[in-house]
Amino acid sequence: MNGNLMIKSIVENDMCIGCGMCAAQCKSDAIKMKMNKFGFYTANVDDSYAINEDIINVCPFNPNPNDKLKTENEIAKIFLNQANKQHIKIGRYINTYAGYSNKNRLTSSSGGIATYTLTELMRRGDIQHVISVKAGSNSVHYKYTVSSSVDELASAAKTRYYPVTLADALKIAMKLDGKIAIVGVACFIKAIRLAQVHDPIFNDKIGFLIGIICGGVKSAFFSEYLSSKSGVSAYEFAQPEFRIKDISSTASDYSYGCLDKDKNQRTIKMRSVGDMWGTGLFKANACDYCDDVTTELADLSLGDAWLEPYIKDGRGTNVIVSRSLLADEIIKTGIKNGDLVIDELSEQQFLSSQQGSFNHRHDGLGFRIKSGKTISSIIPEKRFDDVKLTPLPKIVQILRMRTREKSLISWLNTKNAKAFDSEMELSLFFLRFFTKINHYQRAVIRRIKGF
Ligand SMILES: Cc1cc2nc3c(=O)[nH]c(=O)nc-3n(C[C@H](O)[C@H](O)[C@H](O)COP(=O)(O)OP(=O)(O)OC[C@H]3O[C@@H](n4cnc5c(N)ncnc54)[C@H](O)[C@@H]3O)c2cc1C
């Protein structure tokens, strides 16, 4: 199959995550990243060019990867050989921590370790440019942007649950002198590692990767829906803010906010909207076939410390996995000079901070593959696909897949939170009902087994 057909087949089967690595690596303008009608970036191929089939080698969802690059395990062996520990679910690593940056915590999503680390890398001269996510023009809201100074970096803090693509920023950064650090979710980090394997110039330029632990990439519909929920039309909102902290409450009690057409900020507490993550609402299909919960291929992986006692603190705390010596040194130096407040975490504590994601992404993976929702020939080889589910979790998986798909179609048709909620009511009711009894069943089994 030629490159044109390969890319088209990944896009048509909803397995393109929009990272844009194929467009960035393509020497011509034959591949352009465009947002599709469901609010996701996908690769658009211009058939007047013949795209070399090798282009598929940088796709994180390439269904037929080379044996030496089959899964995250093989790729980690190439890049993370300084890591002295290994765990089947965490990957190769040096240390696991929880903590925050004194300076960056309040202006960041969790503990501000991402912004702190990027600033330190730049200040120390380890890297000269950062590719991270900043505000874009009005209709784009957020996009990957190159920062080449510490001052420019400041506006790139905070998590944006909004589709972004790397292609344009990568093309710009590759023309600059000096090393680059990139922040990305697991599939984007995998695409970068694959490009490093296949392109020595690219390998030379990349100095550091920060992995954002990700529970699923959201469509642009997510912010349209939340804006509508907060009382602003889906067509008229600006500057969506996904993680407005309530420092007098718990870490998970954050709000969404946006500006209305008169530039007044409207906010809504996320807990009043209901579960946006476990239900799979507005999530990309490809995320259901990703088994990398902890961004196993980054130098430093960062997430939210969804565990006691950190979850009680509304100012936010990161979980941290260091995987390269440079990453670990930055954390240890920060602790020593008082910039960072950090505890060491056990493997078990770290794992429990992402338990929900492991349950869905690992335990449900084999069933989702077998369900045939996505044709198996387009799904790359996966780890963790041999877990056998009992009937109840199988029902939850089926309902989640349906809810995810229905949410995208419903929002496309309604573009209004009230109408959407009414269309989704029954699906969400059954999903919540079966999820609840599934949790109850799991708790009973745990009690019987004594753990
Ligand atoms: C789509 C998504 C899903 C997530 N799901 C989970 C989860 O399930 N569990 C969990 O523990 N944590 C999750 N997170 C991560 C968490 O929200 C924080 O981003 C992370 O803890 C880093 O916090 P920080 O305070 O160190 O980052 P900050 O200092 O606030 O910096 C955030 C960095 O991330 C970059 N960034 C923002 N948006 C994006 C984006 N869309 N893609 C790539 N980079 C971006 C920013 O440019 C900045 O460099 C998710 C993040 C995203 C973007």
The ligand as a Gaussian input file, in Angstrom:
#p B3LYP/6-31G(d) Opt

LIG

0 1
 C       -5.792000      15.870000      27.262000
 C       -5.235000      15.727000      28.660000
 C       -5.679000      14.686000      29.479000
 C       -5.156000      14.536000      30.765000
 N       -5.558000      13.468000      31.535000
 C       -4.971000      13.244000      32.738000
 C       -5.278000      12.068000      33.518000
 O       -6.085000      11.238000      33.110000
 N       -4.637000      11.891000      34.697000
 C       -3.731000      12.791000      35.159000
 O       -3.185000      12.573000      36.249000
 N       -3.398000      13.892000      34.457000
 C       -3.998000      14.151000      33.269000
 N       -3.647000      15.263000      32.530000
 C       -2.473000      16.040000      32.967000
 C       -2.725000      17.125000      33.985000
 O       -3.936000      17.786000      33.679000
 C       -1.596000      18.171000      33.979000
 O       -1.435000      18.669000      32.676000
 C       -0.264000      17.625000      34.392000
 O       -0.388000      17.137000      35.689000
 C        0.812000      18.729000      34.349000
 O        0.543000      19.653000      35.334000
 P        1.536000      20.861000      35.653000
 O        0.899000      21.712000      36.707000
 O        2.900000      20.341000      35.915000
 O        1.550000      21.611000      34.259000
 P        1.656000      23.155000      33.929000
 O        2.840000      23.742000      34.595000
 O        0.333000      23.810000      34.083000
 O        1.983000      23.036000      32.374000
 C        1.154000      22.307000      31.504000
 C        1.977000      22.005000      30.276000
 O        1.215000      21.210000      29.397000
 C        1.151000      21.831000      28.120000
 N       -0.153000      21.505000      27.547000
 C       -1.353000      22.066000      27.801000
 N       -2.297000      21.476000      27.092000
 C       -1.722000      20.504000      26.375000
 C       -2.195000      19.544000      25.443000
 N       -3.472000      19.467000      25.082000
 N       -1.313000      18.688000      24.908000
 C        0.003000      18.756000      25.242000
 N        0.515000      19.640000      26.110000
 C       -0.345000      20.504000      26.675000
 C        1.323000      23.298000      28.402000
 O        1.806000      24.002000      27.299000
 C        2.334000      23.268000      29.551000
 O        3.645000      23.179000      29.086000
 C       -4.189000      15.459000      31.248000
 C       -3.770000      16.516000      30.437000
 C       -4.274000      16.650000      29.142000
 C       -3.779000      17.793000      28.283000

